[in-house]
């Protein structure tokens, strides 16, 4: 009988403490949400890359970044879809270029691809429908 009373008392104490623990957790979460997460100054947001002019290593403007491709397995951007333009400004095709082939300079709208104009034009096109 004493053991049953002791277990009942312990259960009631735990139940009484649960709202306090939940309130502390909620308060902590709310405080973290209020502070916000700081974006590292060296990182670029996707919208900062979109529509940037793309140049080849031989200093020829080829087009612009149209989209970014994310590998869901690791959450990383793996390719940039580049819209290759003709001299008249019409789209001739889209190509996928690995991110490690792009040179991004913060504060500039220009992106340089580590390829010549001819190498970029020889890349196979990708089926891209926005």
N, C-alpha and C positions, 0 to 999 in steps of 0.2 A: 504494500500500500504506500509506504514511504517513497519507494522507487518511482511509482506511478505519479505521485504528487511532484516529485523532483523533475521528472521528464516533462510534465505539463507546465511547470513553472519555467523550465528552460525554453520550451517551445513558445510560450507567451512572451518571454523576454526577447527572443529572436524576432518574433512578429512585430513587437513594439519598436524594435530598433531598425527594422527594414525601411520604413518611410524616411528615417533620418539618413540612412546610408544612401537611399535613392535620391533624396534632396541634395546631399553633398555631391553625388555624382553629376546630377543635373546642373547644379551651380558651377561645378568645375568645367563641364562641357560648354555651358553658356559663356563663361569667362574666356575660354579658349576661342570660341567663335567670335566674341567681341574683339579680341586682340587681332584676329586674322592671321593668315599665313603670309609671310613675306616672300615675294618672288626674287630669286637670286638675280642680282644686277647683270650678271654675265649671260643669263638665259634670254632667249627670244621667244615671244609669244607667236603662235601660228599666224595670227592676223597681221603681225609685223612683217611676215615673209610673203604673204599673199600679194600678188601683183607686182612684186619687185622685178625690176629689169634684170635680165640675165645676159651676161657677156661671156664670150669664149676667152681662152688664154691669148688668142691673137687679137684681142680688143675689139671684137665685133659684137654688136648687140644682136642677140638671136631671138629673144622673146621674153616671156615672163613666167614666174612661178604661178601655176594655176591651182595646185592642190598639194597636199602632203599625205603620204601613205604611212599608216601606223601598223606595226606588227602587234596584234593583240596578245601574242604569247609573252612578249616582254615589255609591252607598252612604250616602245620607242619608235620614233619616226625613222623609217628606213629609206624612203625614196621621196623625191620631189618630182611632181609631174610638171614638166616644162612645156609650155605652148611654144612651138617653133613657128616663127612668122616669116613670111616672105617679105621682100623689100616694100611691097605695097601695103603691108600691115595685115594681110589675110593669114589665117591660120593654115599652115600646111600639114602639121601633124602634132601629136603630143608624144613626148618621150619620158621615160622614167629614169631618173638619175639618182644614184645612191647619195645619201646626205654627205658621206665622207668625201665626195667629189666637189662639194660646194665650198666656196670661201665666202663667208659672211662677215661683213664689216659693220659693227654696230654704228648706228647713226647715218648710214648710207643706204640709199635705195638700190644700190648696185650689188648684184651677186655675181661672182665669177665662178664658172665651171672649169674644172681642171681638164679641159678638152679644147681642141681647136674647133672652129666653125664646121669644118668638113667632118671631123669625128662625130660631132653632135648630129649633123644631118644624116650620117650613115647609121645612127642608132635605129633599131626597129621601133616602129610606132606602137603605142599602146591603145587599146580600145578604151576611150575615155569619153563618157557622156556625163556632163555636169547635171 
